[in-house]
Amino acid sequence: MDLNEARAIDVATSGGAMLPDTTPVAMAVRLLAEQDRDFCVVIGGGGRAVGIVLAADILDGLLPNTGPVSSRG
């Protein structure tokens, strides 16, 4: 999907939550956890999709990069 052309309705059935681009990250994290979703679609002015926040992106930002899981003792 080309985000330059996508509108909120295009992603409404995608399984992701839709959040305005002014939503604080903490609220997005809470929504992802409470609704057991894997991603949020960020909606900007005019109802256009301007980005996607993946749960994995948030975890990557919170957890230190310590190598593969298999190497953790």
CNS distance restraints for C-alpha pairs under 8 A (distance, minus, plus):
assign (resid   1 and name CA) (resid   6 and name CA) 6.83 0.50 0.50
assign (resid   2 and name CA) (resid   6 and name CA) 6.03 0.50 0.50
assign (resid   3 and name CA) (resid   7 and name CA) 7.96 0.50 0.50
assign (resid   3 and name CA) (resid  48 and name CA) 7.71 0.50 0.50
assign (resid   3 and name CA) (resid  49 and name CA) 5.80 0.50 0.50
assign (resid   3 and name CA) (resid  50 and name CA) 5.96 0.50 0.50
assign (resid   3 and name CA) (resid  51 and name CA) 7.01 0.50 0.50
assign (resid   4 and name CA) (resid  48 and name CA) 7.78 0.50 0.50
assign (resid   4 and name CA) (resid  49 and name CA) 7.63 0.50 0.50
assign (resid   4 and name CA) (resid  50 and name CA) 7.35 0.50 0.50
assign (resid   5 and name CA) (resid  48 and name CA) 7.46 0.50 0.50
assign (resid   6 and name CA) (resid  10 and name CA) 6.03 0.50 0.50
assign (resid   6 and name CA) (resid  11 and name CA) 7.68 0.50 0.50
assign (resid   6 and name CA) (resid  48 and name CA) 5.91 0.50 0.50
assign (resid   6 and name CA) (resid  49 and name CA) 5.60 0.50 0.50
assign (resid   7 and name CA) (resid  11 and name CA) 7.12 0.50 0.50
assign (resid   7 and name CA) (resid  47 and name CA) 5.72 0.50 0.50
assign (resid   7 and name CA) (resid  48 and name CA) 4.25 0.50 0.50
assign (resid   7 and name CA) (resid  49 and name CA) 5.39 0.50 0.50
assign (resid   8 and name CA) (resid  12 and name CA) 6.09 0.50 0.50
assign (resid   8 and name CA) (resid  18 and name CA) 7.56 0.50 0.50
assign (resid   8 and name CA) (resid  43 and name CA) 6.69 0.50 0.50
assign (resid   8 and name CA) (resid  47 and name CA) 5.59 0.50 0.50
assign (resid   8 and name CA) (resid  48 and name CA) 5.76 0.50 0.50
assign (resid   8 and name CA) (resid  49 and name CA) 5.77 0.50 0.50
assign (resid   9 and name CA) (resid  13 and name CA) 7.85 0.50 0.50
assign (resid  11 and name CA) (resid  15 and name CA) 7.90 0.50 0.50
assign (resid  11 and name CA) (resid  16 and name CA) 7.57 0.50 0.50
assign (resid  11 and name CA) (resid  41 and name CA) 7.54 0.50 0.50
assign (resid  12 and name CA) (resid  16 and name CA) 7.49 0.50 0.50
assign (resid  12 and name CA) (resid  18 and name CA) 7.59 0.50 0.50
assign (resid  15 and name CA) (resid  37 and name CA) 7.37 0.50 0.50
assign (resid  15 and name CA) (resid  39 and name CA) 7.98 0.50 0.50
assign (resid  16 and name CA) (resid  37 and name CA) 6.36 0.50 0.50
assign (resid  16 and name CA) (resid  38 and name CA) 6.84 0.50 0.50
assign (resid  16 and name CA) (resid  39 and name CA) 5.15 0.50 0.50
assign (resid  16 and name CA) (resid  40 and name CA) 4.93 0.50 0.50
assign (resid  16 and name CA) (resid  41 and name CA) 6.12 0.50 0.50
assign (resid  17 and name CA) (resid  31 and name CA) 7.96 0.50 0.50
assign (resid  17 and name CA) (resid  32 and name CA) 7.77 0.50 0.50
assign (resid  17 and name CA) (resid  37 and name CA) 7.25 0.50 0.50
assign (resid  17 and name CA) (resid  39 and name CA) 6.73 0.50 0.50
assign (resid  17 and name CA) (resid  40 and name CA) 4.57 0.50 0.50
assign (resid  17 and name CA) (resid  41 and name CA) 6.01 0.50 0.50
assign (resid  18 and name CA) (resid  40 and name CA) 5.60 0.50 0.50
assign (resid  18 and name CA) (resid  41 and name CA) 4.78 0.50 0.50
assign (resid  18 and name CA) (resid  42 and name CA) 5.99 0.50 0.50
assign (resid  18 and name CA) (resid  43 and name CA) 6.60 0.50 0.50
assign (resid  19 and name CA) (resid  23 and name CA) 6.47 0.50 0.50
assign (resid  19 and name CA) (resid  28 and name CA) 7.68 0.50 0.50
assign (resid  19 and name CA) (resid  40 and name CA) 6.67 0.50 0.50
assign (resid  19 and name CA) (resid  41 and name CA) 6.22 0.50 0.50
assign (resid  19 and name CA) (resid  42 and name CA) 5.09 0.50 0.50
assign (resid  19 and name CA) (resid  43 and name CA) 5.81 0.50 0.50
assign (resid  20 and name CA) (resid  42 and name CA) 5.70 0.50 0.50
assign (resid  20 and name CA) (resid  43 and name CA) 4.72 0.50 0.50
assign (resid  20 and name CA) (resid  44 and name CA) 6.02 0.50 0.50
assign (resid  21 and name CA) (resid  42 and name CA) 5.47 0.50 0.50
assign (resid  21 and name CA) (resid  43 and name CA) 5.55 0.50 0.50
assign (resid  21 and name CA) (resid  44 and name CA) 5.37 0.50 0.50
assign (resid  21 and name CA) (resid  50 and name CA) 7.87 0.50 0.50
assign (resid  23 and name CA) (resid  27 and name CA) 6.64 0.50 0.50
assign (resid  23 and name CA) (resid  28 and name CA) 6.91 0.50 0.50
assign (resid  24 and name CA) (resid  28 and name CA) 6.59 0.50 0.50
assign (resid  25 and name CA) (resid  29 and name CA) 6.19 0.50 0.50
assign (resid  26 and name CA) (resid  30 and name CA) 6.26 0.50 0.50
assign (resid  27 and name CA) (resid  31 and name CA) 6.15 0.50 0.50
assign (resid  28 and name CA) (resid  32 and name CA) 6.14 0.50 0.50
assign (resid  28 and name CA) (resid  40 and name CA) 7.38 0.50 0.50
assign (resid  29 and name CA) (resid  33 and name CA) 6.26 0.50 0.50
assign (resid  29 and name CA) (resid  55 and name CA) 7.62 0.50 0.50
assign (resid  29 and name CA) (resid  58 and name CA) 7.67 0.50 0.50
assign (resid  30 and name CA) (resid  34 and name CA) 5.95 0.50 0.50
assign (resid  31 and name CA) (resid  35 and name CA) 5.79 0.50 0.50
assign (resid  31 and name CA) (resid  36 and name CA) 7.91 0.50 0.50
assign (resid  31 and name CA) (resid  37 and name CA) 7.81 0.50 0.50
assign (resid  32 and name CA) (resid  36 and name CA) 5.61 0.50 0.50
assign (resid  32 and name CA) (resid  37 and name CA) 4.87 0.50 0.50
assign (resid  32 and name CA) (resid  38 and name CA) 6.58 0.50 0.50
assign (resid  32 and name CA) (resid  39 and name CA) 6.81 0.50 0.50
assign (resid  32 and name CA) (resid  40 and name CA) 7.38 0.50 0.50
assign (resid  32 and name CA) (resid  55 and name CA) 6.98 0.50 0.50
assign (resid  33 and name CA) (resid  37 and name CA) 6.75 0.50 0.50
assign (resid  37 and name CA) (resid  55 and name CA) 7.81 0.50 0.50
assign (resid  38 and name CA) (resid  54 and name CA) 6.02 0.50 0.50
assign (resid  38 and name CA) (resid  55 and name CA) 5.31 0.50 0.50
assign (resid  38 and name CA) (resid  56 and name CA) 7.78 0.50 0.50
assign (resid  39 and name CA) (resid  52 and name CA) 6.78 0.50 0.50
assign (resid  39 and name CA) (resid  53 and name CA) 5.48 0.50 0.50
assign (resid  39 and name CA) (resid  54 and name CA) 4.27 0.50 0.50
assign (resid  39 and name CA) (resid  55 and name CA) 5.60 0.50 0.50
assign (resid  40 and name CA) (resid  52 and name CA) 5.69 0.50 0.50
assign (resid  40 and name CA) (resid  53 and name CA) 5.15 0.50 0.50
assign (resid  40 and name CA) (resid  54 and name CA) 6.52 0.50 0.50
assign (resid  41 and name CA) (resid  49 and name CA) 6.56 0.50 0.50
assign (resid  41 and name CA) (resid  50 and name CA) 7.71 0.50 0.50
assign (resid  41 and name CA) (resid  51 and name CA) 6.01 0.50 0.50
assign (resid  41 and name CA) (resid  52 and name CA) 4.56 0.50 0.50
assign (resid  41 and name CA) (resid  53 and name CA) 6.46 0.50 0.50
assign (resid  42 and name CA) (resid  49 and name CA) 5.72 0.50 0.50
assign (resid  42 and name CA) (resid  50 and name CA) 5.61 0.50 0.50
assign (resid  42 and name CA) (resid  51 and name CA) 4.96 0.50 0.50
assign (resid  42 and name CA) (resid  52 and name CA) 5.61 0.50 0.50
assign (resid  42 and name CA) (resid  53 and name CA) 7.23 0.50 0.50
assign (resid  43 and name CA) (resid  47 and name CA) 5.89 0.50 0.50
assign (resid  43 and name CA) (resid  48 and name CA) 5.52 0.50 0.50
assign (resid  43 and name CA) (resid  49 and name CA) 4.50 0.50 0.50
assign (resid  43 and name CA) (resid  50 and name CA) 5.63 0.50 0.50
assign (resid  43 and name CA) (resid  51 and name CA) 7.25 0.50 0.50
assign (resid  44 and name CA) (resid  48 and name CA) 5.42 0.50 0.50
assign (resid  44 and name CA) (resid  49 and name CA) 6.14 0.50 0.50
assign (resid  44 and name CA) (resid  50 and name CA) 5.80 0.50 0.50
assign (resid  53 and name CA) (resid  57 and name CA) 6.75 0.50 0.50
assign (resid  53 and name CA) (resid  58 and name CA) 7.70 0.50 0.50
assign (resid  54 and name CA) (resid  58 and name CA) 6.71 0.50 0.50
assign (resid  55 and name CA) (resid  59 and name CA) 6.35 0.50 0.50
assign (resid  56 and name CA) (resid  60 and name CA) 6.00 0.50 0.50
assign (resid  57 and name CA) (resid  61 and name CA) 6.31 0.50 0.50
assign (resid  58 and name CA) (resid  62 and name CA) 6.33 0.50 0.50
assign (resid  59 and name CA) (resid  63 and name CA) 5.91 0.50 0.50
assign (resid  60 and name CA) (resid  64 and name CA) 7.52 0.50 0.50
assign (resid  60 and name CA) (resid  65 and name CA) 7.75 0.50 0.50
assign (resid  66 and name CA) (resid  72 and name CA) 7.78 0.50 0.50
assign (resid  67 and name CA) (resid  71 and name CA) 6.67 0.50 0.50
assign (resid  67 and name CA) (resid  72 and name CA) 7.59 0.50 0.50
assign (resid  68 and name CA) (resid  72 and name CA) 7.05 0.50 0.50
